[in-house]
Amino acid sequence: MDTYETEVLIDEMLESHNSESNPLIPILQKIQKSKGYLSMEALRLVSEKTGMSPSRVYGVATFYHQFRLKPEGKHRISICKGTACHVSGVEDIYESLLKVLEITPPEDTSKDGLFTIQEVRCLGACSLAPVIKIDDIVFGKMNTQKLQTLLKRYKEE
């Protein structure tokens, strides 16, 4: 999405939300849905078009976890940090994941753009702990060897 398309999208959103006193979140959601993330250029345009200060727009974009300021990888890996997973050794899996993908927090996306890691509080599969989810598929009873095999499979796709 280029600058012109972003401007058109913002204008359309402002028109459709003209009765709302603060359409900022729906505008940011719409931009992210079409672009995959919120670029600094998009945030600047939102600020200009809405008349909101750049710090307010940036503050909202960084406050809510639903918004990303960088492109996401092709595959999202959600790693459960809930109690059941924690006591089952998810930290070793997390550390292995970071090492294999060569990601150093606070970065969350591999340099090749294939994977983005997201820590989550619970995936709702406690009986399968420790658990990770890649895209929409849940993998339970995870260990570092299974993780290596899974990552290899996804890289080869």
Beta strands, then each sheet from edge to edge (+ up, - down):
strand 1: 75-80
strand 2: 115-120
strand 3: 132-134
strand 4: 137-139
sheet 1: 2+ 1+ 3- 4+
end
